[in-house]
Amino acid sequence: MQVRIMSNQQVVRVELGERSYNVVIGSGVRTQIASMVPSAAKRAVIITQATIPFSVEESLVAAGISTRTINIGLGEEFKSLSTIEMILRECAQFGLTRNDVIIGVGGGMVTDIAGFAASAWHRGIAVVHVSTTLVGMVDAAIGGKTGVNLAEGKNLVGAFWQPRGVLCDTDALASLSPRETRCGNGEMAKYHFLTGDDLLSLDLNSRIARCVQIKADIVGSDEREGGRRMLLNYGHTLAHALEIATDFSVAHGEAVAIGLVYAALLARELGRIDDQRVVQHRQVVEGEYGLSCALPAGVSHDELIALMHSDKKALSGLTFVLDGSNGVEPVSPVSVDAVRSALSRMEVR
Ligand code: GLY
């Protein structure tokens, strides 16, 4: 799969037959929104948040599309079925038809919610994502995973619903907090281990495009996560448990960084890799991407293990994506003893 470079923007195609779509990366690409909505669309419901640095309303109105903007709450507690109900009721009141479109403008939480609302409204209408965070651009907005949380766990309710297109407007990155940038780096470090690519040698647009390309290749070959797509969860088994155990005070990308180093320690525990490869994981995550690899003090190992047992990826016992002589691959079941022993080898801060 090639990245097409056009002046100041790059285009990656996600190949999914008749549901294929473009991901456009670059400064100001949000103004291309009208070209991505269905030609029959007369209305657009825009789902966003008060903190998002720009809007696509003006470009849509200029193209003759009526808009209704819904600001959803900030914080993981708003990634809920109540938010979906509120959005769908607004869609009803606005008269959104199945020819129309829902547009998510924001980070991963916004695009997950927008995609899920679109998958459910009138049994599925078009959705376009305008991604405004690094995590969203390199991961969440691409590949059609949508959903919300339940009290029992993260992203437990959702659907695979591919967007018609994704705009990654890099103008938004200037307003990201250092923490949000770090979170994007956590996901990028994951791609480093999936491919061995030296992503940091690329300029930012090319680095985002390369991550999108890696993800697009994987999604194109395994849209519904029957096998290969599980690789995208490298570092995520511990990460999801850690997010929940800390009540989301450890953000997703930070948790992924810790989870990558944990996955290396677990692979070492199982004899899949050597000490040198564990050191490499620390060096990349901490040294190159500038992320902490340490578990926060006070997090109970028992709680983490219980949460990892209920991970939705787990089919039989504890399931991890682990490095080894064949590269990174899903491994299941993994013994609780190995999981506990690797946890005890983690640094604590
Ligand atoms: N974020 C992992 C995936 O999209 O499969």
Residues whose N, C-alpha, C, O or C-beta is under 5 A from the ligand:
A	BS01	LIG	I142 G143 K145 R229 L232
